[in-house]
Amino acid sequence: MTTIRFYLPLFLSLVAWQAAVTAGLAPAEMVPAPLAVFEGLWRLLRGGELLRHVGVSMYRQLAGFMLAAVIGTALGIGMARLEGVRLVFEPLLKLLYPLPKSALIPLLILWFGIGHNSKIFAIFLGCLLPVVLSVYNGSRGIPRWLVWSAQSLGTRPYRLLWKVYFPATLPDLLSGLRIGLALSFTLLVSSEFLIARAGLGFLIQSVGEMGDYAAMFAAILVVALIGFAADRLFVRLMARALRWQEP
Amino acid sequence: MPHIEIVGITKVYEQPAAPPIVALDGVDLTVEHDQFVSLVGPSGCGKSTLLHLVGGFISPSTGEIRIDGRPVTGPGPDRGIVFQNFALFPWLTVRGNVEYGLAEKGIPRRERRKVAQHFIDMVKLTGFEEVYPHRLSGGMQQRVALARMLACDPQILLMDEPFGALDAQTRLILQEELKEIWRQARKTVLFVTHDVREAVFLSQRVVVMTARPGRIKEIVDTDLPADAPRLAVDALAEDIWATLREEVLKAVVPGDRREQAP
């Protein structure tokens, strides 16, 4: 029932879109109809071109995302627990926070070249902030009696991090990561727009330049679907990891 | 040698732009092995602070606390603690919580399971092993916290108003069960409560504290025989309450710093 309720409006708008183009209400060369987009998708798939670009983009996205998850968690917990770490990184993060991370892409290309690394770094930077901030706020709010209980049950200081701080921060870490995941797609595509030799952003750009708008729409659709699937998957994993929480 | 020696303990909390708070002022107390001692006093008298000091979670401003003659320098598994709000690890099941301390001690999985099961059964939570704490009632959560502490086999049990958040019926039942556990296990217990009757029922000695700054006002011997009639408990509780009442009234006079705090 919920599935139908979710997909029915999507399906109806596709039908309405197709009808509008067929009836001549919208110019087909600028707004390709759904059927033309599916045909474009098929063309991209058939040559294996699409899969190659998806592969390249997913690699960059995952690498940047994972890097942000690991470093962001460490930094967030570190800032909450060690005054020195907080004093060094808080001003940097505050400065970086309002800056649109895509503004750094030209600079990153200059530093890391036009290959994978500049894209991975852009995605890493974009995801890093939500992760650090939520982990930082989450680990500051850990009730002292949880820490005290662990200590009186024989937990050594270096194990507190793993046994108490990490699980207690997990809800915040995961909601920060979910925001990061959404941002990572934005940064992925925009970093591949500028200068790239492969990737979904590059594909959108290049087929668009050739005037193949049906294929361009198809590539955009693929980005949307991957982003949607990634978020759904993440929400599932999150619910599983946090099944101990009150609903 | 006494089990716990509290010698000349003062605890002062400095606060920015305000006079420091003297939570405890020159407290001396000795607790023998296997003794059950309760601390009662008005809110804010520092009785919980004293417990946290014995636990080694905070350090005193002056004075020293010794366990079996050795000064306390930090928390340790020889002193278990139970808090009013249970403080279970919400990400672990009942079994996970009770096994926690055993795992930290490096006890192998099978042995750990057996010991944990023994204590889960003891607190009457058989069948709830795989349940997460948020699914349990307050009384059940506190039973888990008790089992978690006892599984570690600490010599000293520190109990910080453990039944304060429970309904009256659950509280009575847990009091009886705790008394039975203590009678069998023979541990040294330091028990903080503001319920005088609870203190008299459970303990051998009741320490009455003054309003802030916390000092010891009186120590009452409450070691009634196990089959003492309820009336005897009530009468003793009445006496202690008469002493305590004056302090409680002092603690709520206008201008008390604590009452102004948010």
Interface residues (C-beta under 8 A of the other chain):
Chain A: P143 R144 W145 L146 W148 S149 A150 Q151 S152 L153 G154 T155 R156 R159 K163 V164 P167 A168 L170 R243 W244 Q245 E246
Chain B: H52 G55 F57 G74 P75 G76 P77 R79 G80 I81 F83 N85 A87 L88 F89 P90 W91 L92 T93 Y100 G101 E104 K105 Y132 P133 H134 R148 M149 C152 P154 L158
